[in-house]
């Protein structure tokens, strides 16, 4: 198992602080557009469901989150 407190000093000593962020750029390039689409879909579906259900109710939030997840995961 990876123990952060035991291994981090040796990684920093051997590879330097930049090694802790290796792979962050490609990960953000992949995640950022997906999150942007999710929040846009959530916002639009929340506007729609506020007109159908009791405004800002739990049902509106759950339905909006489900719709946004469906849109994001379908891409």
C-alpha positions as CSV (number, residue, x, y, z in Angstrom):
1,X,0.0,0.0,0.0
2,X,1.2,3.5,-0.8
3,X,2.0,5.5,2.3
4,X,2.2,9.1,1.4
5,X,4.2,10.3,4.4
6,X,6.9,7.6,4.0
7,X,7.4,7.7,0.3
8,X,7.0,11.4,-0.6
9,X,10.3,12.6,0.9
10,X,12.2,9.9,-1.0
11,X,10.4,10.8,-4.3
12,X,11.1,14.5,-3.7
13,X,14.8,13.7,-3.0
14,X,15.3,11.4,-6.1
15,X,13.0,13.0,-8.7
16,X,12.3,16.6,-7.5
17,X,9.1,18.4,-6.8
18,X,7.9,18.4,-10.4
19,X,7.6,14.6,-10.3
20,X,4.6,15.0,-8.0
21,X,2.7,16.8,-10.8
22,X,3.7,14.5,-13.7
23,X,0.6,13.7,-15.7
24,X,-1.5,16.5,-14.3
25,X,-1.6,18.4,-17.6
26,X,-3.0,15.5,-19.8
27,X,-5.5,14.6,-17.0
28,X,-6.8,18.2,-16.9
29,X,-7.1,18.3,-20.7
30,X,-9.3,15.3,-20.5
31,X,-11.4,16.2,-17.4
32,X,-12.0,20.0,-17.9
33,X,-14.2,19.7,-21.1
34,X,-16.2,16.9,-19.5
35,X,-16.8,19.0,-16.3
36,X,-17.7,22.0,-18.4
37,X,-20.3,20.0,-20.4
38,X,-21.7,18.5,-17.1
39,X,-22.2,21.9,-15.5
40,X,-23.8,23.4,-18.6
41,X,-26.2,20.5,-18.9
42,X,-27.0,20.7,-15.2
43,X,-27.7,24.4,-15.4
44,X,-30.0,24.0,-18.5
45,X,-31.8,21.0,-17.1
46,X,-32.3,22.8,-13.7
47,X,-33.9,25.7,-15.6
48,X,-36.2,23.3,-17.3
49,X,-37.1,21.2,-14.2
50,X,-37.8,24.3,-12.2
51,X,-40.7,25.0,-14.5
52,X,-42.0,21.4,-14.2
53,X,-41.5,20.6,-10.5
54,X,-41.5,22.7,-7.3
55,X,-38.7,25.2,-7.9
56,X,-35.3,24.4,-6.3
57,X,-36.7,21.2,-4.7
58,X,-34.6,18.1,-4.1
59,X,-36.4,16.5,-7.1
60,X,-35.2,19.4,-9.4
61,X,-31.6,18.9,-8.2
62,X,-31.7,15.1,-8.5
63,X,-33.3,15.2,-11.9
64,X,-30.8,17.8,-13.2
65,X,-27.9,15.9,-11.9
66,X,-29.2,12.7,-13.5
67,X,-29.7,14.4,-16.8
68,X,-26.3,16.0,-16.7
69,X,-24.7,12.7,-15.9
70,X,-26.5,11.1,-18.8
71,X,-25.4,13.7,-21.2
72,X,-21.8,13.6,-20.0
73,X,-21.5,9.9,-19.9
74,X,-23.0,9.5,-23.3
75,X,-20.2,11.4,-25.0
